[in-house]
Amino acid sequence: MYKKELLQLIECKRKELIVIVSQYGLNSSRTIQYSQELDSLLNVYNKKAQ
């Protein structure tokens, strides 16, 4: 996966996370799932950046 694609996925997931937080709050399992998915994408991006 290319960096540009990863950045697009990261931005999309970030926007989704904001919506989920506003609907379900910070402690919901759905919010935690989206946050973990975003973390995974960020980790992949950081590994590619090194």
Backbone as a ProteinNet text record, in pm:
[ID]
protein_1_A
[PRIMARY]
MYKKELLQLIECKRKELIVIVSQYGLNSSRTIQYSQELDSLLNVYNKKAQ
[TERTIARY]
84.8	0	89.7	53.6	132.7	98	192.8	172.9	49.5	30.2	-84.3	-216.1	-224.9	-345.4	-364.5	-255	-261.4	-311.2	-260.6	-304.4	-453.5	-502.8	-646.2	-727.3	-680.9	-748.8	-746.8	-632.9	-619.6	-717.2	-724	-814.8	-960.8	-995.2	-1131.9	-1166.6	-1076.4	-1099.9	-1107.5	-1027.4	-1030.2	-1166.5	-1218.7	-1350.3	-1459.8	-1449.9	-1547	-1541.6	-1421.7	-1405.1	-1470.8	-1456.5	-1519.1	-1670.4	-1728.8	-1874	-1915	-1840.9	-1872.6	-1863.6	-1761.5	-1746.6	-1865.1	-1908.3	-2020.6	-2151.3	-2163.5	-2286.3	-2286.1	-2172	-2166.9	-2082.1	-2005.2	-1919.3	-1782.3	-1695.4	-1556	-1536.2	-1624.1	-1602.2	-1676.2	-1744	-1819.2	-1724.6	-1767.8	-1685.4	-1665.7	-1764.2	-1753.9	-1645.1	-1643	-1540.2	-1401.8	-1388.2	-1259	-1214.7	-1307.8	-1275.3	-1223.4	-1293.8	-1251	-1115.6	-1095.8	-969.3	-854.4	-877.1	-774	-743.9	-846.8	-825.2	-742.1	-771.8	-693.4	-549.4	-530.7	-396	-317.7	-382.2	-315.6	-271.6	-359	-323.7	-206.9	-209.8	-100.5	30.6	25	146	204.1	118.8	165.5	230	165.6	219.8	356.3	367	493.9	605.3	573	674.4	721.8	629.6	668.1	750.5	728.2	797.7	942.7	975.7	1112.5	1209.5
-117.4	0	124.1	220.2	341.4	440.7	530.5	629.3	716	756	842.1	771.2	644.1	565.9	552.3	528.2	516.2	645.6	758.1	886.8	908.7	866.6	879.2	790.1	668.3	577.4	631.6	687	744.2	859.5	947.4	1061.9	1017.2	919.7	866.5	804.9	724.4	659.5	762.7	868.2	974.7	1043.9	1072.9	1136.3	1043.8	916.2	818.7	812.2	815.4	809.5	929.8	1046.5	1166.8	1150.9	1096.6	1074.8	973.4	863.8	758.7	812.5	891.3	948.9	1038.2	1118.7	1209.4	1132.9	1015.3	936.8	845.9	785.1	679.9	714	821.3	857.9	792.3	834.7	789.1	645.7	595.3	464.5	349.3	374.4	265.9	169.8	46.6	-53.7	-18	45.4	86.7	192.9	288.7	393	331.9	240.2	175.4	98.4	30.1	-44.5	49.2	159.8	254.7	315.8	344.6	401.5	303.7	177	75.3	57.8	66.3	57.2	175.5	294.5	412.8	397.3	348.6	324.1	229.7	125.3	28.7	94	174.8	245.4	341.1	411.3	503.5	428.9	312.3	231.5	186.5	144.5	103.9	222.5	337.6	457.8	493.8	490.2	524.7	427.8	301	203.1	231	271.1	302.9	430.9	522.6	651	638.9	530.8	515.1	471.7
0	0	0	-81.4	-92.7	17.2	44.6	150.8	125.6	0.8	-31.6	-0.5	-37.4	-6.7	143.9	213.1	358.8	422.2	374.8	428.6	406	290.7	262.4	356.3	377.7	470.6	613.2	651.7	786	803.9	707.1	717	720.9	641	639.6	775	828.4	957.8	1069.5	1060.6	1161.3	1162.4	1043.2	1033.4	1086	1053.8	1104.6	1257.2	1311.5	1456.6	1524.4	1466.1	1522.2	1527.5	1421.9	1418.6	1525.1	1534	1630.9	1773.8	1802.3	1936.5	1969.5	1872.8	1899.8	1920.9	1860.2	1873.1	1996	2025.2	2126.8	2249.4	2243.2	2355.5	2347.5	2437.8	2434.8	2481	2564	2625.8	2559.3	2449.6	2386.2	2314.2	2301.1	2232.9	2085.8	2027.1	1887	1870	1962.5	1958.9	1974.8	2067.2	2091.1	1967.5	1901.9	1780.8	1671.3	1647.7	1544.8	1580.1	1707.6	1752.6	1729.3	1756.7	1735.4	1586.8	1503.7	1359.2	1310	1361.9	1326.3	1374.6	1495.2	1548	1457.4	1411.1	1322.8	1192.7	1135.3	1011.9	1035	1147.1	1179.3	1200.3	1261.6	1280.9	1148	1056.7	924	853.4	861	796.6	855.4	987.1	1052.1	1014.7	999.7	958.6	816.9	729.9	592.6	585.5	678.8	678.4	725	791.5	844.5	738.6
[MASK]
++++++++++++++++++++++++++++++++++++++++++++++++++

